[in-house]
Amino acid sequence: MKKLLSFLVASICLMAMTGCGISSQMTINENQNQTQVVLSQNNYEVIGSVSASQSASYVLGIGGLSKKALESNAMAEMYENAHLTGSQAIVNPSVSTSVEEYLVFTRVTVFARGTIVEFK
């Protein structure tokens, strides 16, 4: 009986210390501009890349922001970090989500990434 109780306690402790992780990526167009850009010619130069992230924590599913709010905040932060000037733009924006789940705790992190180009 003592061995069974020890085994159960050890099993519960191990289960409490393990976690699950989920990741997904989705390309979205958060640009609301009605501009038509032709990238088939050599009329642009790649300046670099820009990224941002937002996180939220939940205990028993309570707390933090919604996934949509996290995505919007990450995209807004990415545009702020880009410091766009003149004829620069962010192309190919993408959003990826990472979810870390533990017994009663969940952490959701949203990453926004894009490429900065400058038109000549």
N, C-alpha and C positions, 0 to 999 in steps of 0.2 A: 504494500500500500504506500509506503514511504517512497519507494522508487517511482511509482506511478505519479505521485504528487510532484516529485522533483522533475520528472519528465514533462508534465503538463506546465509547470511554472517556467521551465526552460524554453519550451515551445512557444508559450505566449510571449515571453521576452524577445525571442528571436523574431516572431511575427511583428511585434511592435516596432522593432528597429529596421525592418525592411521597408522599402518603398517601391512605387511604380512610377515610370516615366512615360510620357506620351509626347510626341512632337508632330506637328503638321505644318505645311507651308502652303500658302495661297497667294497667287498674284492678283492684286486688286488695282484698280485705277481710282485713286482718290483725287486725281486732278479734275477739276470741274471746268477747266478752260475749254473753249470751243476753237482751239487753234489747230490748224493742220500743219504738220511738220513732215518734211520729206527727208528721210535719212539714207536715201539710195545714192546720193552724191557725196563727194568728199567736202561737204560744207560745214562740218562740225569737228570739234576736237574733244576727246574725252579728258576731263579735268581730274577726275578721281571718283571715289565712292563715299557715300555717307550712310550712317546707320544710327539707330536709337533704340531704346528698349524701355518698356514699362512693366511693372510687376504688381501683383496683388496677392494677398494671403487670405486664406479662408480656414476657419476652424469649424468643423462639422458643417461645412457648406455655407457658413454665415460670414459675411465681411467682404471687403474689397469691392472693386468695380466690376461691371459686366464685361464680357469679352469684347463687345463692340466698342465700349468706352476705352478699353485698353488699346485696341487697334487704332482708334482715332487719336488718342494721346500720343502713341508711338509715332504715328505718321506726322503729327503736328511738330513733335520734337525733332524728327528727322529733317523737316523743312527748315526749322530754326537753326539746326546744326549746319545746314548746307551753306548759309550765308550767300545766297544767290545774288549776283549783280548783273546788270546789263542783259545780255542775251544768253544767260545760262539757264539751264532747266534740269530737272531730275527726270531721267527716263528709266523704264523698267522697274518701277517700285514693286516691292514684294513684302509680304508680311508672313512671318512664321511664328508659331506658338509652341511653347514648351510647358508641359504640365508635370509637376512633381507631386506625387501623392504619397502620403504617409498615413498612418492609422487614422488619425482624426484631423490632420493638417494637410492642406493643399496649397501649393504656390504655383501661380500661373504667370509666365513671363512671355511677353509679346515683343518680337524683334521686327523692326522695319528697316529695310535696306533699299538703296537705289544708287544709280550711277549719275554723276554730274557731267553734263556736256555743255560746251559753249559753241554757239553758232557763229560762223564767220561771215 
